[in-house]
Each structure stands twice: as structure tokens, then as C-alpha cells.
Amino acid sequence: MTTIRRFCCNDLLRFTSVNLDHLTETFNMSFYMTYLARWPDYFQVAEGPGKRIMGYIMGKVEGQGESWHGHVTAVTVAPEYRRQQLAKKLMNLLEEVSDKIDKAYFVDLFVRASNTPAIKMYEKLGYVIYRRVLRYYSGEEDGLDMRKALSRDVEKKSIIPLKRPITPDELETERSESLSQGRIPGPEKGDPCSILLTALYAESSLDVEVEALQAFKRSVTRDLLGALANWTEANHHRHWSGIACDPSSSRVISISLLEIQLEGEISPFVGNLSSLQVLDLTSNSFFRSYSTSTRIMLPAN
């Protein structure tokens, strides 16, 4: 039996197998946490027997005026669960949220011009190629901006194809204008998968880093060896046990707490450590399904 529910912080430790697809981009933790905080209804996961992640969709709503739209940032299904119309179900859910809740004019997404199977799938779902973005992917391959009009766009003006391709610079200018004038939803209060520091929307600071570490400590329910005893305001956080910081900026780059009998949950505030590269909690008891070995390697920003 397949269950589709909101993606939550715990899933960040469980969706690695889905992201092994070479066409699926893996982002840093703070990127995913931002989506969880700002657009929780657009971040959904398909879960199968044994709570195995089968696939997920991640998106957002943005723009202004008649450009107010839902956007599919990523949708992927693990190879062993394909041909079950999971991608269609996830896409339909995002479209429904965009249409019924946020009253968007259309939903759009970007796909590699060479990814013929994906293009055909989106076309079957009602998407059309709106425009081509030159060298959109890593400055090498063109991207196709595909759109599907929603009920608010009665005249389907949002999907009338542009006659010329655009450059990434033009696209970035368009997005910047949308961000400066459009609506940006905030996190929903009380949702444990969406609660992040307000600083997630602003430039990170050392105060935010300290608060994130303190939140991590509070999420530890048992510390038999007193391993976190020196995590106090009396000591600079770079001297706290298991913490490694960048020498020049003092930003946290590693949390390494191996085999010290800690128990509890991994706080979602860890996502505010914008420079974090390694979170190593091997042989502790964080998250029941990861009680024996939990090691997360994060890409450097």
C-alpha cells in the first residue's frame, strides 16, 4: 500500500536511494529545509511498505500578477517503483495545491532538452513547451520550460509559446523581479517538519549557528557520558565537544559525535548550519531506524 504524505525532516536521512538517479539533483540540507519551512504543501513523499520512500516531489509557489504560479523543483521515483503512475499522482497533488489553495495561473517545470522520456511524460500530463532556456544546465545543455495552465487562466495565455529562446541571465532577472514583488509564504506554525529559525530567511550569523547547536543539544534526551556538558555559553562554540569550525569564519563545518551513547532526535534546526559539511552520529541512537549507524555527508556550499 502506498501512502502520500508531507515530506518531513526525518525523510532527509531516508531518501538517498531515490536520489541515485543521475538525472536527479541532490541539494544541500539547508535547501531542503527551506522548502519544508516555506512551502510544506508542495513537498510530498510517496511511502511504501516498511516505510520505504518510493519517490517525492518538491516545489513552491512564486511570481506576481498573472505570473503567479506553482513550480516543480524536483520530482523523482526510485527505479523499482516506476510504471506505477507515482509521478503522475505526485504531480496531480502539486497541481491541485497550486490551483485550489494558492489560486495560481499555471504550474511550470524545467527539463533537460535531451530527456525525451521525461518530456513525453509531462506532455501526457498536459504540459507544453513554453520556451527554451539556452545553456540552463551547468552552462552546457539547454533546458525546456514546460507549463500547464490552471483553472484561473481561462484564456490559457500562460502557455502561449515564446518565439525565441532566452538566456539564463534573462531568467534570473525575471525571477529576481518576482521575488521582490511577489508573495512568499512563510512556515506554518506548529508543524514539526516546518519549524525553522526565522534566520533561515535571512543571512546566517554566528548567533544563528549557536542557537542551532543549542537546539540540537535540547533534542538529545539522554547523555549518559556527559559528552555535551561543555556545550554552554561559558565556552565559545568552537570549543564544544565534537564541533569543528572554519578557522576564519568560526562557522560550524562538522559535528562529529561518535559512539558516546547519545539518544534523541536530530533537530531540524541543524538545517540552519549553512556551512555544515559532516554530521557524524555513528553508533548513537538518533531516529529509531538509524540507531546503530548514522552518518550524513553534506556537500560543501
N, C-alpha and C positions, 0 to 999 in steps of 0.2 A: 504494500500500500504506500502510495506517495503522498506526502504532506507538503504543502507550500505555505511557508510562514515567513515572518520577518527575519532577515539576517540579524544576528546579534554578535557581540564581541567574542564569545566562545568559538564561533564558527571560524574566526581568523586562524585558529590553530588546527582546523579540520578540513580546510578546502584545498590543500596543496595538490592533491591528486587531480582535482578538476582543472587546475591551472597548468598542468603539464602539457596541455595542447600548445604547440608552438605559435599558434595564432592568437592565443590568449595572453594579454599583457598582465604582468604582476607588478603591482604598485607597492610603495612603502606603507607601513602601518598607519601613519597619520592621514594618508589619503583616504583609506577605507574608513577610518574613524570619522573623518569629516562628513562623508556621505551618510554614515549612521546617524550623526548628530543633526544634519541639516535636512536630509531627505529620507527618513526611515521608511516611508511608504513605498519608496522607489527601490528599495534594497531588499529583495526577496530571495529565499533559498528553497530548493526542492530537496526534501529529505526522504530517504527510503528506509527499508527495514534495517534495524540495528543502528538507526540514526546516521546512516551513511549519507554524505552530501552527494547528490546526483547532479546538481547544477545550480546556477544562481543568475540573477540579473541585478545590475546596479545602474541607477540612473538618477536624474534630477529634473527639476523644472526651473526654467530661466527665461529671460527675454523681457520685452516690453511691448505694449500695444498688440498689434496683430502678429508680432513675432514671439509672443508668449507661448512657450511650447515645452513639452516633455522631451527629454533627451536620454537615449540609451547609451550609457558609457561602456558597459560590458554585458554580454550575455553569453554564457557558455554552459555546455553539458558534457559530463565525463563520457568518454568514448563508449563505455559499456552500457550507457543508458540512452544512447541516441536511438532515433527512429521510434520514439515513444511519444513524440509531439510535446516534449517537455519545454523546448524552446518556444513553441507556439503558445503554450499555456502561460509561460512567464511573460512573454511579450504582450499577450492579451491583458494580463493583470496590470502591467505598467501603463498600457494604453487606457484602461478603464480609470485608473487613478488620475491620469492626465486629463481625461475627458470629463469625468463625473465630479471629481473633487476639486481639481485646480482650474477647470474650465479653460484648458489650453486650446490653441487653434490647431496644433499639429504635434506629431512626435517625429523626431529625426534621429539619425544614427550615421556613423561613418564606417565604411568598409573598404578594405583594400580592393583596388580595381582588378587585381588578379584573382581574387577569391570568388570564383564563379559559383561554387555551390552555395555560399552564403548569400550572394546576390539573388540567386534564383529563389532561395528560401524566403528572403524578405519580399520579393516580388509576389510570391504566393500569399503572403500575409497582407498584401495591399500597398506595399511601399513602392515608390517610383524614384528614379534617379533625378534629383533636383539640380545638382551641379557637381562639377569635378573640381577638386582642390589639388593643385599641382604640388608634387613632392611632399605630400602631407605626412607620410610615414618615414621618419628618420631622414628626411630630405632626399629620399630616393624614389619611393613609389607613390603614385597618385592615389588619392582617396576619393571615394564617391559619397556625397552627402545624399542620403535617401530619406524621403519623407512620406508620411501618411497623414492625410487631413482628418481632423476630428469633427464632431458634430457642430462645433461653434463656427467652423469655417464653411459656411453654407455654400459659398461660391467656389470653394476649392482653390482659392487664389494662392495659398501657401505652397501648392505643389506644381505650379506652372514652372517648367524647367527654365533655368537661366541659359542664355545662348552662348555664354563664354565661360571658360574656367576661371577660377580665382586663385590667388596665391595664399600661402599660409599667413603672410603679413596682413592681407585684407581680412582674412577670417579672424585673426587675433584682434584687429581693430574693431570689428563688428561685435566680438564677444566682450571687449572692454566697455564699449558703449552700453551694452545690455546690462552688464554688472553694475555700472554706475547709475543707471536709471531704472533698472527693473527691480522686481521684488525678490528678496532672498529669504526663504522660510528659515526659521530658527528651530532649535531642538524642541521636542515635546517634553514637557515637564513630567517627571515620574517614570519615564521609560528607561529601564536599567541598561538597555542597549544603546541609548542615545544620549545619556548624561555625560557631558564632557565639560571641561573648564571653558568659561567664556573666552578665555585667551586663545582657544582653538580658532577663533575668528580673527584674531589679531596677531601681531608679530610676537613670536615666542620670546620669553625673557627668562632670566635665571630664577626669578620668583616662581614662575610657572613650573619650571623644572623641579624646584624644591617641593612645591605643592603636589606635583605628580608623584614624586618619590614618597612623600608622606602618605598619600592616598594608597600607594602600593603597600606600605607598611600597615596601614589600617585594615587592609583586606586580608592580611595574614592573621589567621585565627589561632595559630599555635606556633610558638617559637621556643622549643624545649631547651635549646642550647644558648639562647640569648644572642643569636647571631646579629640581630638588628638593634641591639641595645645602644649602640653608639649613633644610631640614626636620630639625633636630637639637634635642636637649634644651637646647642653649645658647640657643636662641631660643624665645620664647613662641609657641605655635602660631598665634596671631592674626597674627603677623608672617611666617608662612611664605608662600612664593610661591604665588599663586593661591587663597589661603584668605581668606574673608570671614566675620567673626564678628558676632554680635549685640553691640552696644556694652555692653549692660547685663549680659548673662549670659556672654559670651565663648563661647557655643555656636556651632558651625560652621553657617552658613546657606548657604554657597556654596563650591563647588570649581570654579574656572574655570581650566583649563589648555589654552589654545587654541594649536594649530599649533606645538608645541615638540618634535616628533619623539619623543614617548614611545611605548614599546612594552610590552606586557604584558597582564595581565588585570585586570579590576575586582574588587577584593577583596570578598567577601561581608560583611566587617566594616563596609563603608560603611553597612550597614543599622543600625548602632548610632549613627549620627549622627542623633539623633531630631529635630533642628530643621533638617536639611538641606532646602533648597528647590530648589537648582540644582546639577546635576553636569554641567559642560560640558567635554567632551573632544574638541571638534571638530578634525578633521584630525590625529589621532594614530592609533596602531594598537592599539586595545584591542578584543579579540574580532575574529577574522578577518572575520566578515561585517559588521563595523561599522568597518572600518579607515579609511574616508575621512571619515566624519562621525558622531560620536556625541554627541548632546545629549539629556540627560534632564531634563525639568522635573518637579519634585516639588511636590505641593500643600503649602502651609504647614499645620502642625498647629494 
